[in-house]
Amino acid sequence: LEIVRADGARVLCEVRHQGSIRWSEQEGALLVVRDVTERRALERALAQVARREREQVAHDLHDGVGQMLA
């Protein structure tokens, strides 16, 4: 869920249903809204690092095996 704050900033949030509540003879849902903008940015950064590491290992293996075979 993307929420736009009063200052215009867009915030990526996750919403979880935590159960039902009763208040003044009315029943409703208890929802927890959590800002996950930073977590998503960190997940993307981690995925980029992992991709670069895989590319580096593949490059090293390719060059190393190529040199040994030559």
Sequence and secondary structure as in RCSB ss.txt:
>XXXX:A:sequence
LEIVRADGARVLCEVRHQGSIRWSEQEGALLVVRDVTERRALERALAQVARREREQVAHDLHDGVGQMLA
>XXXX:A:secstr
 EEE TTS EEEEEEEEEEEEEETTEEEEEEEEEE HHHHHHHHHHHHHHHHHHHHHHHHHHHHHHHHH 
